[in-house]
Amino acid sequence: MLLKVYEEEKIDQVINLVQQKKGKIISLIPRTETLEDIFVNMVKSQ
């Protein structure tokens, strides 16, 4: 499952919740928006 967390301060809460539910986190990868992402979001919102 891929989970996107948009607010950095919520990451610890998400990790704790996954651990409480006996889930396993394989990787945590910081991501920034590309210009393409920004463009697509702008087009979608119009």
BADOMAR-638640 format. One record per residue: residue number from 0; residue in one letter; chain; y, x, z of N, C-alpha, C, O in turn. Coordinates in pm, 1 decimal. Example, Ala and Ser with C-alpha at 12.3 -4.5 7.8 and 13.67 -1.06 7.14 Angstrom:
atom seq:0, type:A, mol:A, n_north:-569.0, n_east:1319.0, n_up:780.0, ca_north:-450.0, ca_east:1230.0, ca_up:780.0, c_north:-330.0, c_east:1320.0, c_up:780.0, o_north:-331.9, o_east:1423.6, o_up:846.5
atom seq:1, type:S, mol:A, n_north:-225.0, n_east:1285.0, n_up:708.0, ca_north:-106.0, ca_east:1367.0, ca_up:714.0, c_north:3.0, c_east:1290.0, c_up:787.0, o_north:113.8, o_east:1340.9, o_up:803.9
***
This chain:
atom seq:0, type:M, mol:A, n_north:-115.2, n_east:84.0, n_up:0.0, ca_north:0.0, ca_east:0.0, ca_up:0.0, c_north:123.3, c_east:89.9, c_up:0.0, o_north:128.5, o_east:189.9, o_up:71.5
atom seq:1, type:L, mol:A, n_north:219.1, n_east:54.2, n_up:-78.4, ca_north:347.1, ca_east:124.1, ca_up:-80.9, c_north:447.6, c_east:37.9, c_up:-6.8, o_north:464.1, o_east:-80.4, o_up:-36.7
atom seq:2, type:L, mol:A, n_north:513.4, n_east:97.6, n_up:88.6, ca_north:611.7, ca_east:25.1, ca_up:168.4, c_north:744.5, c_east:97.7, c_up:159.0, o_north:753.4, o_east:216.9, o_up:188.3
atom seq:3, type:K, mol:A, n_north:847.3, n_east:25.5, n_up:118.2, ca_north:980.6, ca_east:84.8, ca_up:109.4, c_north:1061.8, c_east:40.3, c_up:230.5, o_north:1070.9, o_east:-78.8, o_up:260.3
atom seq:4, type:V, mol:A, n_north:1120.5, n_east:137.1, n_up:299.6, ca_north:1206.1, ca_east:109.2, ca_up:414.8, c_north:1346.5, c_east:153.4, c_up:375.9, o_north:1371.2, o_east:272.1, o_up:354.5
atom seq:5, type:Y, mol:A, n_north:1437.6, n_east:58.3, n_up:366.9, ca_north:1571.2, ca_east:88.2, ca_up:316.1, c_north:1667.8, c_east:136.5, c_up:423.5, o_north:1771.0, o_east:195.7, o_up:391.9
atom seq:6, type:E, mol:A, n_north:1635.6, n_east:112.0, n_up:548.6, ca_north:1722.9, ca_east:156.2, ca_up:656.7, c_north:1652.6, c_east:267.7, c_up:733.4, o_north:1550.0, o_east:245.1, o_up:797.5
atom seq:7, type:E, mol:A, n_north:1708.0, n_east:386.6, n_up:726.5, ca_north:1644.2, ca_east:504.0, ca_up:784.9, c_north:1615.3, c_east:485.6, c_up:934.2, o_north:1514.5, o_east:535.6, o_up:984.3
atom seq:8, type:E, mol:A, n_north:1701.9, n_east:415.3, n_up:1004.2, ca_north:1682.4, ca_east:397.4, ca_up:1148.2, c_north:1563.5, c_east:306.3, c_up:1180.9, o_north:1523.5, o_east:297.5, o_up:1297.0
atom seq:9, type:K, mol:A, n_north:1507.2, n_east:239.4, n_up:1082.0, ca_north:1392.0, ca_east:150.9, ca_up:1103.0, c_north:1257.7, c_east:222.2, c_up:1084.4, o_north:1152.7, o_east:164.4, o_up:1112.6
atom seq:10, type:I, mol:A, n_north:1260.2, n_east:345.4, n_up:1037.9, ca_north:1136.0, ca_east:416.7, ca_up:1006.6, c_north:1046.7, c_east:430.4, c_up:1129.4, o_north:926.2, o_east:406.9, o_up:1120.6
atom seq:11, type:D, mol:A, n_north:1103.4, n_east:467.9, n_up:1243.3, ca_north:1023.4, ca_east:483.4, ca_up:1364.6, c_north:957.8, c_east:351.7, c_up:1404.8, o_north:843.3, o_east:350.4, o_up:1450.0
atom seq:12, type:Q, mol:A, n_north:1030.1, n_east:241.3, n_up:1388.5, ca_north:973.2, ca_east:110.1, ca_up:1421.7, c_north:854.3, c_east:77.9, c_up:1331.6, o_north:752.6, o_east:26.3, o_up:1378.1
atom seq:13, type:V, mol:A, n_north:867.2, n_east:107.9, n_up:1205.4, ca_north:758.7, ca_east:81.7, ca_up:1111.5, c_north:637.0, c_east:166.6, c_up:1145.9, o_north:524.6, o_east:116.2, o_up:1146.4
atom seq:14, type:I, mol:A, n_north:658.0, n_east:293.9, n_up:1174.5, ca_north:547.6, ca_east:383.3, ca_up:1211.2, c_north:477.9, c_east:332.2, c_up:1335.9, o_north:355.0, o_east:327.5, o_up:1340.7
atom seq:15, type:N, mol:A, n_north:554.8, n_east:294.1, n_up:1436.7, ca_north:496.9, ca_east:242.2, ca_up:1560.8, c_north:415.7, c_east:115.5, c_up:1535.8, o_north:307.6, o_east:99.4, o_up:1592.3
atom seq:16, type:L, mol:A, n_north:465.9, n_east:27.2, n_up:1453.3, ca_north:395.4, ca_east:-97.0, ca_up:1422.3, c_north:262.7, c_east:-68.9, c_up:1351.6, o_north:160.7, o_east:-129.8, o_up:1383.6
atom seq:17, type:V, mol:A, n_north:264.8, n_east:22.5, n_up:1256.6, ca_north:142.3, ca_east:59.2, ca_up:1184.6, c_north:39.9, c_east:116.1, c_up:1282.7, o_north:-77.9, o_east:80.9, o_up:1276.4
atom seq:18, type:Q, mol:A, n_north:83.5, n_east:202.8, n_up:1372.6, ca_north:-7.2, ca_east:262.9, ca_up:1469.5, c_north:-62.0, c_east:158.7, c_up:1567.2, o_north:-179.7, o_east:164.4, o_up:1603.0
atom seq:19, type:Q, mol:A, n_north:20.2, n_east:64.7, n_up:1610.4, ca_north:-24.6, ca_east:-41.0, ca_up:1701.5, c_north:-133.8, c_east:-126.5, c_up:1637.5, o_north:-225.6, o_east:-172.2, o_up:1705.4
atom seq:20, type:K, mol:A, n_north:-123.0, n_east:-147.4, n_up:1507.2, ca_north:-220.0, ca_east:-229.5, ca_up:1434.8, c_north:-338.1, c_east:-147.8, c_up:1384.2, o_north:-417.1, o_east:-194.9, o_up:1302.5
atom seq:21, type:K, mol:A, n_north:-349.3, n_east:-22.9, n_up:1434.4, ca_north:-459.8, ca_east:67.5, ca_up:1398.4, c_north:-458.4, c_east:105.6, c_up:1250.8, o_north:-562.6, o_east:135.1, o_up:1192.2
atom seq:22, type:G, mol:A, n_north:-339.5, n_east:104.7, n_up:1191.7, ca_north:-324.8, ca_east:146.6, ca_up:1053.1, c_north:-313.5, c_east:297.8, c_up:1043.8, o_north:-302.7, o_east:366.6, o_up:1145.3
atom seq:23, type:K, mol:A, n_north:-316.1, n_east:347.8, n_up:924.0, ca_north:-308.5, ca_east:492.2, ca_up:900.6, c_north:-202.8, c_east:519.6, c_up:794.9, o_north:-202.7, o_east:458.5, o_up:688.1
atom seq:24, type:I, mol:A, n_north:-114.3, n_east:610.7, n_up:825.4, ca_north:-9.7, ca_east:650.7, ca_up:731.1, c_north:-56.1, c_east:778.9, c_up:662.4, o_north:-82.2, o_east:879.8, o_up:727.8
atom seq:25, type:I, mol:A, n_north:-65.7, n_east:773.5, n_up:532.1, ca_north:-111.1, ca_east:889.1, ca_up:454.4, c_north:5.1, c_east:983.4, c_up:425.6, o_north:-8.8, o_east:1105.2, o_up:437.4
atom seq:26, type:S, mol:A, n_north:118.9, n_east:927.5, n_up:388.1, ca_north:234.7, ca_east:1012.2, ca_up:361.8, c_north:362.4, c_east:932.5, c_up:381.7, o_north:364.6, o_east:809.7, o_up:373.4
atom seq:27, type:L, mol:A, n_north:466.3, n_east:1005.7, n_up:407.6, ca_north:599.3, ca_east:949.5, ca_up:424.1, c_north:691.2, c_east:1034.0, c_up:336.9, o_north:710.8, o_east:1152.8, o_up:362.4
atom seq:28, type:I, mol:A, n_north:747.0, n_east:971.9, n_up:234.1, ca_north:823.9, ca_east:1046.9, ca_up:135.3, c_north:966.1, c_east:991.8, c_up:128.4, o_north:985.8, o_east:876.5, o_up:89.9
atom seq:29, type:P, mol:A, n_north:1064.3, n_east:1072.0, n_up:165.1, ca_north:1202.1, ca_east:1025.5, ca_up:149.3, c_north:1234.6, c_east:1009.4, c_up:1.5, o_north:1190.3, o_east:1088.6, o_up:-81.7
atom seq:30, type:R, mol:A, n_north:1311.2, n_east:908.1, n_up:-30.2, ca_north:1342.4, ca_east:882.8, ca_up:-171.0, c_north:1488.8, c_east:845.7, c_up:-183.5, o_north:1542.8, o_east:772.1, o_up:-100.9
atom seq:31, type:T, mol:A, n_north:1550.7, n_east:895.9, n_up:-284.8, ca_north:1687.6, ca_east:856.1, ca_up:-314.6, c_north:1686.2, c_east:779.6, c_up:-445.7, o_north:1596.4, o_east:797.1, o_up:-528.1
atom seq:32, type:E, mol:A, n_north:1783.8, n_east:696.9, n_up:-463.7, ca_north:1790.7, ca_east:619.5, ca_up:-587.1, c_north:1833.2, c_east:708.4, c_up:-703.4, o_north:1924.1, o_east:790.6, o_up:-691.9
atom seq:33, type:T, mol:A, n_north:1765.3, n_east:689.4, n_up:-813.9, ca_north:1804.8, ca_east:759.0, ca_up:-936.1, c_north:1914.5, c_east:677.2, c_up:-1004.1, o_north:1938.8, o_east:562.2, o_up:-967.6
atom seq:34, type:L, mol:A, n_north:1979.1, n_east:736.0, n_up:-1101.0, ca_north:2078.4, ca_east:661.3, ca_up:-1177.6, c_north:2013.7, c_east:542.7, c_up:-1247.7, o_north:2075.3, o_east:437.2, o_up:-1262.6
atom seq:35, type:E, mol:A, n_north:1891.0, n_east:560.3, n_up:-1289.9, ca_north:1818.3, ca_east:449.9, ca_up:-1353.3, c_north:1798.4, c_east:334.2, c_up:-1254.8, o_north:1816.8, o_east:218.0, o_up:-1290.7
atom seq:36, type:D, mol:A, n_north:1761.0, n_east:366.1, n_up:-1131.5, ca_north:1744.9, ca_east:262.2, ca_up:-1028.3, c_north:1874.5, c_east:185.4, c_up:-1007.2, o_north:1874.9, o_east:62.5, o_up:-1000.2
atom seq:37, type:I, mol:A, n_north:1983.5, n_east:258.8, n_up:-997.1, ca_north:2114.1, ca_east:196.6, ca_up:-975.0, c_north:2150.6, c_east:106.0, c_up:-1091.8, o_north:2198.1, o_east:-5.9, o_up:-1071.9
atom seq:38, type:F, mol:A, n_north:2128.5, n_east:154.3, n_up:-1213.0, ca_north:2158.6, ca_east:74.6, ca_up:-1332.4, c_north:2076.0, c_east:-53.9, c_up:-1336.6, o_north:2129.6, o_east:-162.1, o_up:-1360.5
atom seq:39, type:V, mol:A, n_north:1946.7, n_east:-41.5, n_up:-1313.4, ca_north:1858.7, ca_east:-157.9, ca_up:-1317.2, c_north:1900.0, c_east:-259.2, c_up:-1210.9, o_north:1901.4, o_east:-379.3, o_up:-1237.9
atom seq:40, type:N, mol:A, n_north:1933.0, n_east:-213.9, n_up:-1093.0, ca_north:1977.7, ca_east:-303.9, ca_up:-986.9, c_north:2108.1, c_east:-373.7, c_up:-1023.7, o_north:2126.7, o_east:-491.6, o_up:-993.4
atom seq:41, type:M, mol:A, n_north:2197.2, n_east:-301.6, n_up:-1088.4, ca_north:2324.5, ca_east:-361.9, ca_up:-1131.2, c_north:2300.3, c_east:-470.1, c_up:-1237.1, o_north:2360.1, o_east:-577.6, o_up:-1232.5
atom seq:42, type:V, mol:A, n_north:2212.0, n_east:-439.7, n_up:-1332.2, ca_north:2182.5, ca_east:-536.8, ca_up:-1439.0, c_north:2115.4, c_east:-661.3, c_up:-1380.6, o_north:2147.4, o_east:-773.3, o_up:-1420.3
atom seq:43, type:K, mol:A, n_north:2023.7, n_east:-642.4, n_up:-1287.6, ca_north:1953.4, ca_east:-754.9, ca_up:-1225.4, c_north:2050.0, c_east:-845.5, c_up:-1149.0, o_north:2033.1, o_east:-967.4, o_up:-1147.7
atom seq:44, type:S, mol:A, n_north:2150.1, n_east:-786.3, n_up:-1086.0, ca_north:2240.9, ca_east:-864.5, ca_up:-1002.8, c_north:2344.7, c_east:-941.7, c_up:-1082.5, o_north:2415.4, o_east:-1025.5, o_up:-1026.5
atom seq:45, type:Q, mol:A, n_north:2355.0, n_east:-915.0, n_up:-1212.0, ca_north:2455.5, ca_east:-984.3, ca_up:-1293.7, c_north:2400.4, c_east:-1103.2, c_up:-1364.4, o_north:2473.2, o_east:-1171.2, o_up:-1436.7
***
